[in-house]
């Protein structure tokens, strides 16, 4: 059941995230790189839970007390009533499961769509960027990137409000025109962004986005991803301080402090003003120069995965009930074999009285045939051949047999149930597609609202041409993403 699976994964991911956040808080005196490695290992473990939970064989932990069985609560004569009640409860649970699955899927799709739209925007920014004109930027870039085995390219993009980096091989560093006009900060900016590239922080950012997408209903996972981003920035600062004078680096941080985040799907140098005191303090007191051991990330990742595997398979269940002595049941007459035409109808919710009615009808036909053979249309009671009760029973059961066949009625009921089930399944699929389409259209509306806000800011008096063009270009990107989401929603819903 989807609801039970989500509750199980939510509790396990909350446990992993909570323990990681507590350990990170206890490691305040350790290097920021170690804290970032711990939080990133926890994000990987959360994704491992999501992938392994449906695949691993369950590891039952009998922690909950045993529950009474249905046979202990309901008598033998009441079993048809209990079965009918269970069938109604099962149908209601299926409807609830479909609703939960649709809500969960809509959240995952929206977050993945936002992530893919961000990647597309980064790709457009990179394609529209140009190499740095000032030779000091390229000289510093050549000096710092010589030790990297991967290709790294420095580009100037009019859309990059603050320096950012993304990609693996090749990796890109994008700076804005305002940053390009301050070549004295080239050493600090490039050292910071190359630190992100050396540490593969962009892969960590993608992992964080995937974890928050599949566990969007768990606030602790969102907090875990946000804390990792903060620690990753501190770790990049510590790595850059080994190459740049701390006062020059502090000045570069002040230049980008409080600025707008360059892009949510890239590693940027900008940060909120609330983190300014901590980052500047760490830079000036030299505390960020402490290094992380080379084996720490691998050990933390191995420990996280080693914990995630048994945790994904663990399942808390009720303890087995103590055996009870049952009274022997009275012997019953053997049940005649079920005809093949009725074998598929055993799941029907019809009462068992229909089968007994068929038996009574058969006996009545037998008596009727005997009467016709003896010259009478109605069987007459005789001593030793059935009394008045048998005649009344035959008279009451006769219409059930003469009007039609019990087997045909059951077969018709089974056919009707199959048709209704197929129609309900088709309607459920249509509603699911409609819900996903409406979610995409809602995201598109949000993108267009953001575009209108940027266009309004761009048209305010006193704006420079570079800022105005940047805002208009970003607004255009939002509108393009909104149109793309609308097209996908139309294809999904057939509208």
C-alpha positions as CSV (number, residue, x, y, z in Angstrom):
1,X,0.0,0.0,0.0
2,X,1.5,3.3,-1.1
3,X,0.5,5.2,2.1
4,X,2.2,2.6,4.3
5,X,5.3,2.7,2.1
6,X,5.5,6.5,2.2
7,X,5.1,6.5,6.0
8,X,7.8,3.9,6.3
9,X,10.2,5.8,4.1
10,X,9.4,9.1,5.7
11,X,10.2,7.7,9.2
12,X,13.4,6.1,8.0
13,X,14.6,9.2,6.1
14,X,13.7,11.4,9.1
15,X,15.9,9.2,11.3
16,X,18.8,9.4,8.9
17,X,18.5,13.2,8.4
18,X,18.0,13.9,12.2
19,X,21.0,11.8,13.2
20,X,23.2,13.5,10.5
21,X,22.1,17.0,11.6
22,X,22.8,16.3,15.3
23,X,26.3,14.9,14.4
24,X,27.0,17.9,12.2
25,X,26.1,20.2,15.1
26,X,28.4,18.2,17.4
27,X,31.3,18.6,14.9
28,X,31.4,22.4,15.0
29,X,35.1,22.3,15.9
30,X,35.9,20.0,13.0
31,X,36.7,21.3,9.5
32,X,33.7,22.3,7.4
33,X,34.7,19.8,4.7
34,X,34.1,17.0,7.2
35,X,30.7,18.3,8.1
36,X,29.8,18.7,4.4
37,X,31.0,15.1,3.7
38,X,28.8,13.8,6.6
39,X,25.7,15.6,5.4
40,X,26.3,14.5,1.8
41,X,26.6,10.9,2.9
42,X,23.3,11.2,4.7
43,X,21.7,12.5,1.5
44,X,23.1,9.5,-0.4
45,X,21.8,7.2,2.3
46,X,18.3,8.7,1.9
47,X,18.3,8.0,-1.8
48,X,19.5,4.5,-1.1
49,X,16.5,4.0,1.2
50,X,14.1,5.0,-1.5
51,X,15.8,2.7,-4.1
52,X,16.4,-0.3,-1.9
53,X,13.2,-0.5,0.2
54,X,11.0,-2.1,-2.6
55,X,13.8,-4.5,-3.6
56,X,15.3,-6.0,-0.4
57,X,13.5,-8.9,1.3
58,X,11.8,-7.6,4.5
59,X,13.6,-8.0,7.8
60,X,10.7,-8.3,10.3
61,X,11.3,-6.8,13.8
62,X,8.5,-8.1,16.1
63,X,8.2,-5.0,18.3
64,X,4.5,-4.3,18.4
65,X,2.2,-6.4,20.6
66,X,0.2,-9.3,19.1
67,X,-3.3,-8.6,17.8
68,X,-6.3,-10.8,18.1
69,X,-7.2,-12.7,14.9
70,X,-10.5,-12.3,13.2
71,X,-11.6,-15.8,14.0
72,X,-11.3,-15.0,17.7
73,X,-13.5,-12.0,17.5
74,X,-16.1,-13.1,14.9
75,X,-18.1,-16.4,15.3
76,X,-18.2,-19.0,12.6
77,X,-21.8,-18.2,11.7
78,X,-20.9,-14.5,11.2
79,X,-18.0,-15.1,8.7
80,X,-20.1,-14.0,5.6
81,X,-20.9,-10.7,7.3
82,X,-17.2,-10.2,8.3
83,X,-16.1,-10.9,4.8
84,X,-18.5,-8.3,3.4
85,X,-17.2,-5.7,5.9
86,X,-13.6,-6.5,4.9
87,X,-14.5,-6.1,1.2
88,X,-15.9,-2.6,1.8
89,X,-12.9,-1.6,3.9
90,X,-10.6,-2.9,1.2
91,X,-12.4,-0.8,-1.5
92,X,-12.1,2.3,0.6
93,X,-8.4,1.7,1.2
94,X,-7.8,1.3,-2.5
95,X,-9.5,4.7,-3.2
96,X,-7.3,6.3,-0.5
97,X,-4.2,4.7,-1.9
98,X,-4.9,6.1,-5.4
99,X,-5.4,9.6,-3.9
100,X,-2.1,9.4,-2.0
101,X,-0.2,8.1,-5.0
102,X,-1.5,11.0,-7.1
103,X,-0.5,13.6,-4.6
104,X,2.9,12.2,-4.1
105,X,3.5,11.8,-7.8
106,X,2.4,15.4,-8.5
107,X,4.9,16.7,-5.9
108,X,7.8,14.6,-7.4
109,X,6.9,15.7,-11.0
110,X,6.8,19.4,-10.1
111,X,10.2,19.3,-8.3
112,X,11.8,17.4,-11.1
113,X,10.3,19.8,-13.7
114,X,11.7,22.7,-11.7
115,X,15.1,21.0,-11.6
116,X,15.1,20.3,-15.3
117,X,14.0,23.9,-16.1
118,X,16.9,25.1,-14.0
119,X,19.4,23.0,-15.9
120,X,18.0,24.2,-19.2
121,X,18.4,27.8,-18.1
122,X,22.1,27.1,-17.0
123,X,22.8,25.6,-20.4
124,X,21.3,28.6,-22.2
125,X,23.4,31.0,-20.1
126,X,26.5,29.1,-20.9
127,X,25.9,29.0,-24.6
128,X,25.3,32.7,-24.7
129,X,28.4,33.5,-22.6
130,X,31.7,34.7,-24.1
131,X,35.4,34.3,-22.9
132,X,36.8,36.9,-20.6
133,X,38.4,39.9,-22.3
134,X,40.7,41.1,-19.5
135,X,43.9,39.0,-19.6
136,X,44.3,39.1,-15.8
137,X,41.2,36.8,-15.5
138,X,42.6,34.3,-18.0
139,X,46.1,34.4,-16.5
140,X,44.8,33.5,-13.0
141,X,42.5,30.9,-14.5
142,X,45.5,29.2,-16.2
143,X,47.6,29.2,-13.0
144,X,44.9,27.8,-10.8
145,X,43.4,25.2,-13.1
146,X,46.7,23.6,-14.2
147,X,46.5,20.9,-11.5
148,X,42.9,19.8,-12.5
149,X,42.7,16.8,-14.7
150,X,39.4,18.0,-16.1
151,X,38.7,20.8,-18.5
152,X,37.4,24.0,-16.9
153,X,36.2,27.1,-18.9
154,X,35.9,30.7,-17.7
155,X,33.1,32.6,-19.4
156,X,31.4,36.0,-19.0
157,X,27.6,35.8,-19.0
158,X,25.3,38.9,-18.7
159,X,22.8,36.7,-16.8
160,X,25.2,35.8,-14.0
161,X,24.5,38.2,-11.2
162,X,27.3,36.6,-9.0
163,X,30.0,34.1,-9.8
164,X,28.8,30.5,-10.2
165,X,30.1,27.1,-11.3
166,X,28.4,24.0,-12.6
167,X,29.2,20.8,-14.6
168,X,31.6,18.0,-14.3
169,X,33.7,17.5,-17.4
170,X,33.9,20.0,-18.7
171,X,33.0,22.4,-15.9
172,X,32.1,26.0,-16.4
173,X,32.7,29.1,-14.3
174,X,30.4,32.0,-15.2
175,X,30.9,35.6,-14.0
176,X,28.9,38.7,-14.7
177,X,30.0,41.9,-16.4
178,X,30.2,43.7,-13.1
179,X,32.5,41.0,-11.7
180,X,34.6,41.0,-14.8
181,X,35.2,44.8,-14.3
182,X,36.9,44.0,-11.0
183,X,40.0,42.0,-12.0
184,X,41.6,42.5,-8.6
185,X,39.1,39.9,-7.3
186,X,40.0,37.3,-9.9
187,X,42.2,35.3,-7.6
188,X,39.6,35.0,-4.9
189,X,36.7,34.3,-7.2
190,X,38.4,31.7,-9.3
191,X,39.9,30.0,-6.2
192,X,36.4,29.7,-4.6
193,X,34.8,28.3,-7.7
194,X,37.6,25.9,-8.5
195,X,37.3,24.6,-4.9
196,X,33.7,23.6,-5.7
197,X,34.9,21.9,-8.9
198,X,37.7,20.0,-7.1
199,X,35.2,18.8,-4.5
200,X,32.6,17.7,-7.0
201,X,30.1,19.9,-5.2
202,X,27.8,20.1,-8.2
203,X,27.2,16.4,-8.0
204,X,26.4,16.9,-4.3
205,X,23.9,19.6,-5.4
206,X,22.2,17.2,-7.8
207,X,22.0,14.6,-5.1
208,X,20.4,17.1,-2.8
209,X,17.8,18.1,-5.4
210,X,16.9,14.4,-6.1
211,X,16.6,13.7,-2.3
212,X,14.3,16.7,-1.8
213,X,12.2,15.6,-4.8
214,X,11.5,12.1,-3.7
215,X,11.2,13.1,0.0
216,X,9.4,16.4,-0.6
217,X,7.0,15.6,2.2
218,X,9.8,15.3,4.8
219,X,10.9,18.7,6.2
220,X,14.0,17.2,7.8
221,X,15.4,16.2,4.3
222,X,14.9,19.8,3.1
223,X,16.8,21.0,6.2
224,X,19.5,18.4,5.6
225,X,20.0,19.6,2.0
226,X,20.0,23.3,3.0
227,X,22.6,22.6,5.7
228,X,24.8,20.8,3.3
229,X,24.8,23.8,0.9
230,X,26.0,26.0,3.8
231,X,28.7,23.7,4.8
232,X,29.8,23.2,1.2
233,X,30.3,27.0,0.9
234,X,32.4,27.1,4.1
235,X,34.4,24.1,2.8
236,X,35.1,26.0,-0.5
237,X,36.1,29.1,1.5
238,X,38.6,27.0,3.5
239,X,40.0,25.5,0.3
240,X,40.4,28.9,-1.3
241,X,42.2,30.4,1.8
242,X,45.1,28.1,1.1
243,X,45.7,30.0,-2.2
244,X,44.5,33.5,-1.5
245,X,45.4,36.1,1.2
246,X,42.6,36.1,3.8
247,X,42.1,39.9,3.7
248,X,41.7,39.9,-0.1
249,X,39.3,37.0,0.2
250,X,37.3,38.7,2.8
251,X,37.0,41.8,0.6
252,X,35.8,39.6,-2.3
253,X,33.1,38.1,0.0
254,X,32.0,41.5,1.1
255,X,31.5,42.4,-2.6
256,X,29.0,39.6,-3.2
257,X,27.4,39.6,0.3
258,X,23.7,39.7,0.4
259,X,23.5,39.5,-3.4
260,X,20.8,37.6,-5.2
261,X,21.6,33.9,-5.6
262,X,23.0,33.4,-9.1
263,X,21.0,30.2,-9.8
264,X,19.5,27.5,-7.6
265,X,21.0,24.6,-9.6
266,X,24.6,25.9,-9.5
267,X,27.3,26.4,-6.9
268,X,27.6,30.2,-6.3
269,X,29.7,32.4,-4.2
270,X,26.8,34.6,-3.0
271,X,25.2,34.0,0.3
272,X,22.6,35.6,2.6
273,X,23.6,38.4,4.9
274,X,22.7,36.2,7.9
275,X,25.8,34.0,7.1
276,X,28.1,37.0,6.6
277,X,29.5,37.2,10.1
278,X,30.3,33.6,10.3
279,X,32.0,33.4,7.0
280,X,34.0,36.6,7.5
281,X,34.9,35.5,11.0
282,X,36.2,32.1,9.8
283,X,38.2,33.8,7.0
284,X,39.9,36.4,9.3
285,X,40.7,34.1,12.2
286,X,42.2,31.4,9.9
287,X,40.0,28.7,11.3
288,X,39.1,27.5,7.8
289,X,42.6,26.4,7.1
290,X,42.1,23.1,8.9
291,X,42.1,20.2,6.4
292,X,40.0,17.1,6.2
293,X,41.6,13.7,6.2
294,X,41.8,12.1,2.7
295,X,39.9,8.9,3.8
296,X,37.1,10.7,5.7
297,X,34.6,11.1,2.8
298,X,35.0,7.4,1.7
299,X,34.6,6.2,5.3
300,X,31.5,8.3,5.9
301,X,29.9,7.2,2.6
302,X,30.6,3.5,3.4
303,X,29.1,3.9,6.9
304,X,26.0,5.7,5.5
305,X,25.4,3.0,2.9
306,X,26.1,0.2,5.4
307,X,23.4,1.7,7.7
308,X,21.0,2.3,4.8
309,X,20.9,-1.3,3.6
310,X,19.5,-3.0,6.8
311,X,17.4,0.1,7.6
312,X,15.7,-0.2,4.2
313,X,14.9,-3.8,4.8
314,X,13.8,-3.4,8.4
315,X,10.0,-3.6,9.0
316,X,8.3,-3.3,12.4
317,X,5.6,-5.9,12.8
318,X,3.4,-7.3,15.5
319,X,4.5,-10.3,17.5
320,X,3.0,-13.7,16.7
321,X,-0.2,-14.5,18.7
322,X,-0.1,-17.3,21.2
323,X,-1.7,-20.5,20.0
324,X,-5.2,-21.2,21.2
325,X,-7.1,-24.4,21.7
326,X,-10.1,-24.6,19.4
327,X,-13.2,-26.8,19.8
328,X,-13.6,-29.4,17.0
329,X,-16.3,-28.5,14.5
330,X,-19.3,-30.7,13.8
331,X,-18.8,-32.9,10.7
332,X,-20.4,-31.5,7.6
333,X,-21.7,-33.0,4.4
334,X,-19.2,-33.0,1.6
335,X,-19.4,-30.1,-0.7
336,X,-20.2,-30.9,-4.3
337,X,-17.5,-29.9,-6.8
338,X,-17.9,-26.4,-8.3
339,X,-18.6,-26.4,-12.0
340,X,-15.9,-24.7,-14.2
341,X,-18.3,-22.0,-15.3
342,X,-18.6,-21.0,-11.6
343,X,-15.0,-21.2,-10.7
344,X,-14.3,-17.6,-11.6
345,X,-17.3,-16.4,-9.5
346,X,-15.9,-17.5,-6.1
347,X,-14.9,-14.0,-5.4
348,X,-18.4,-12.6,-5.9
349,X,-19.8,-10.7,-2.9
350,X,-23.2,-12.4,-3.4
351,X,-24.5,-14.2,-0.2
352,X,-23.9,-17.9,0.2
353,X,-27.7,-18.3,0.2
354,X,-27.6,-18.3,-3.7
355,X,-25.8,-21.6,-3.6
356,X,-28.3,-23.1,-1.1
357,X,-31.2,-21.8,-3.3
358,X,-29.8,-23.7,-6.2
359,X,-29.7,-26.9,-4.2
360,X,-33.2,-26.5,-3.1
361,X,-34.3,-25.8,-6.6
362,X,-32.7,-29.0,-7.8
363,X,-34.6,-31.0,-5.2
364,X,-37.9,-29.3,-6.2
365,X,-37.3,-30.2,-9.9
366,X,-36.7,-33.7,-8.9
367,X,-40.0,-33.9,-7.1
368,X,-41.8,-32.1,-9.9
369,X,-40.4,-34.6,-12.4
370,X,-41.6,-37.5,-10.2
371,X,-45.1,-36.0,-10.0
372,X,-45.3,-35.6,-13.8
373,X,-44.1,-39.2,-14.3
374,X,-46.9,-40.4,-11.9
375,X,-49.6,-38.4,-13.8
376,X,-49.8,-35.4,-11.5
377,X,-48.5,-31.8,-12.0
378,X,-47.9,-31.3,-8.3
379,X,-46.2,-33.7,-6.0
380,X,-48.6,-35.1,-3.3
381,X,-47.3,-35.9,0.2
382,X,-47.4,-39.5,1.2
383,X,-46.4,-41.2,4.4
384,X,-42.7,-41.6,4.5
385,X,-42.1,-39.4,1.4
386,X,-42.0,-35.9,2.9
387,X,-44.5,-34.0,5.0
388,X,-46.2,-30.6,4.7
389,X,-42.9,-28.8,5.5
390,X,-41.3,-30.3,2.4
391,X,-44.2,-29.2,0.3
392,X,-44.0,-25.6,1.6
393,X,-40.3,-25.6,1.0
394,X,-40.7,-26.7,-2.6
395,X,-43.4,-24.1,-3.2
396,X,-41.2,-21.4,-1.9
397,X,-38.1,-22.4,-3.8
398,X,-39.9,-23.1,-7.1
399,X,-39.8,-19.5,-8.6
400,X,-36.1,-19.2,-8.0
401,X,-35.5,-22.2,-10.4
402,X,-38.3,-21.8,-12.9
403,X,-37.6,-18.1,-13.7
404,X,-34.0,-18.6,-14.7
405,X,-30.7,-20.4,-14.1
406,X,-28.6,-19.6,-11.0
407,X,-25.4,-20.3,-12.9
408,X,-26.4,-17.7,-15.6
409,X,-27.2,-15.1,-13.0
410,X,-23.8,-15.6,-11.3
411,X,-22.0,-15.5,-14.6
412,X,-23.8,-12.2,-15.5
413,X,-22.9,-10.7,-12.1
414,X,-19.2,-11.6,-12.6
415,X,-19.2,-10.0,-16.1
416,X,-20.8,-6.9,-14.7
417,X,-18.2,-6.6,-11.9
418,X,-15.4,-7.0,-14.4
419,X,-16.8,-4.3,-16.7
420,X,-17.2,-1.9,-13.7
421,X,-13.7,-2.6,-12.5
422,X,-12.2,-1.9,-16.0
423,X,-14.2,1.4,-16.2
424,X,-13.1,2.5,-12.7
425,X,-9.4,1.7,-13.6
426,X,-9.7,3.7,-16.8
427,X,-11.3,6.7,-15.0
428,X,-8.5,6.5,-12.4
429,X,-5.8,6.7,-15.0
430,X,-7.6,9.7,-16.7
431,X,-7.8,11.5,-13.3
432,X,-4.1,10.9,-12.6
433,X,-3.1,12.4,-16.0
434,X,-5.4,15.3,-15.4
435,X,-3.9,16.0,-12.0
436,X,-0.3,15.9,-13.3
437,X,-1.3,18.2,-16.1
438,X,-2.9,20.7,-13.7
439,X,0.2,20.7,-11.5
440,X,2.4,21.5,-14.5
441,X,0.0,24.3,-15.5
442,X,0.2,25.7,-12.0
443,X,4.0,25.8,-12.2
444,X,3.8,27.6,-15.5
445,X,1.5,30.2,-13.9
446,X,4.2,30.7,-11.2
447,X,6.9,31.1,-13.8
448,X,4.9,33.7,-15.7
449,X,4.2,35.7,-12.5
450,X,8.0,35.7,-11.8
451,X,8.6,36.9,-15.4
452,X,6.1,39.7,-15.0
453,X,7.8,40.8,-11.7
454,X,11.3,40.8,-13.4
455,X,9.9,42.8,-16.3
456,X,8.4,45.3,-14.0
457,X,11.7,45.7,-12.2
458,X,13.5,46.1,-15.5
459,X,11.3,49.0,-16.5
460,X,11.8,50.9,-13.3
461,X,13.5,54.3,-13.8
462,X,17.2,54.5,-12.9
463,X,18.1,50.9,-14.0
464,X,21.3,50.4,-16.0
465,X,21.1,48.9,-19.4
466,X,23.0,45.8,-18.3
467,X,20.7,45.1,-15.3
468,X,17.6,45.8,-17.5
469,X,18.8,43.4,-20.2
470,X,19.7,40.8,-17.6
471,X,16.2,40.9,-16.0
472,X,14.4,40.9,-19.3
473,X,16.5,37.9,-20.4
474,X,15.7,36.0,-17.2
475,X,12.0,36.8,-17.6
476,X,12.1,35.5,-21.2
477,X,13.6,32.3,-19.9
478,X,10.8,32.0,-17.3
479,X,8.2,32.5,-20.0
480,X,9.9,29.9,-22.3
481,X,9.9,27.4,-19.4
482,X,6.2,28.1,-18.7
483,X,5.3,27.6,-22.4
484,X,7.2,24.3,-22.3
485,X,5.3,23.1,-19.2
486,X,2.0,24.1,-20.8
487,X,2.8,22.1,-23.9
488,X,3.8,19.0,-21.8
489,X,0.6,19.4,-19.8
490,X,-1.5,19.6,-23.0
491,X,0.2,16.4,-24.4
492,X,-0.4,14.6,-21.1
493,X,-4.1,15.5,-20.9
494,X,-4.9,15.4,-24.6
495,X,-5.9,19.1,-24.4
